[in-house]
Amino acid sequence: MNSPTPAPGPSRVLFYGVTGSGKSSAARAYAARTGLPEYSADDDIGWLPGWQQPGDEEQRETAARIAALDEWVLDSAYGVWRDLIVPRAELIVGLDYPRWLSLLRLVRRSIRRVVSKEAVCNGNRETFRRLFAKDSIIAWHFRSFTRKRRVMRSLNSAGGSAEVLIFRRPRELEAWLNGLPSVPPVETRSQTR
């Protein structure tokens, strides 16, 4: 007698949390573990070279193309197009960490990127000048923290069709990721732009 094939896990997964919580790293780890294609809100949808953002309609078109796919892992959902992604998600993973932790992670990451000149957001580079500007990623953390946390918690209580997991500590997320079955990687994803 053949043993039953295990039911497949979710094929469309959204990671959500405040700026600096580690959404991109968590999404990358999940995609590597499950073999699902990974998409970046910053690189694939939200930013162009020169720190320019596509218009809202262009972002929505790109997000809609990703949402329509059968498989994806996405590391965030901007408010401009969140309504296209959330209904298609089968699993939403919220990183609801304390402000001090996400802020500490954000500052450390930003300083590392400045010093290393690491390319981010479609080839852009963070600078010390940008870190202290009024529209810096750190200022954005303070402006968006309460709203993003409220959105995340509303996703948990909305009662939609997606399963919602909320992690309050990095070690909880790590244990969950380590407990996932590992599968061989699939073909590399195609560009959506």
Order of alpha helices (4+ residues) and beta strands (2+ residues): beta-alpha-beta-alpha-beta-alpha-beta-alpha-beta-beta-alpha-alpha-beta-alpha
